[in-house]
Amino acid sequence: MIRKLAEGNLKTKFGEFQEILFYDGQKESIALIMGPIENSEDVLCRVHSSCIFGHYFNSIECDCQEQMNISQELIQREGRGIIILLDQEGKGNGHFALLSSVAHKRNGLGQAEAYEAAGFKKDARDFSSAGKILNSLGVKSIRMLTTNSEKTKTMNQFGVEVTGTRDITL
């Protein structure tokens, strides 16, 4: 179940997006939409998880804010696309896990391995809300801004065809 709660327009440095707030019974998710996407194919799409370090504190230890900026810029250039922001801090483990993993990451581990070393899952995210949101918006197929095969697999499970992917990691 996914339910639309509210919507409005959001002016950004990358142009104006329509913001739609969704609720799945446990968490809120946000869809940022530019241009017509209903009944559309090959819509540029980024499924993005929240990151307090990157989005609020401008941390230089992650590339989350840069990935968001690149996504918005690519959508602006194309004139059409969607970003779905999921409330999944710390790869779904929460902010405590992120804080607990920092020392391990600074000692040379990758982020997923740092979570494991701190006693958490490498990746506890669930992308099903994004699939439900795309269905509710009538999107037929997408080109994903990701290299994460779990994201593409989940979209396909929800009947949203992924026609291509693009790496935006730095």
Secondary structure by P-SEA (a helix, b strand, c coil): cccccbbbbbbccccbbbbbbbbcccbbbbbbbcccccccccccccbbbbbcccccccccccaaaaaaaaaaaaaaaaccbbbbbcccccccccaaaaaaaaaaaaacccaaaaaaaaccccccccaaaaaaaaaaacccccccccccaaaaaaaaaacccccccccccc
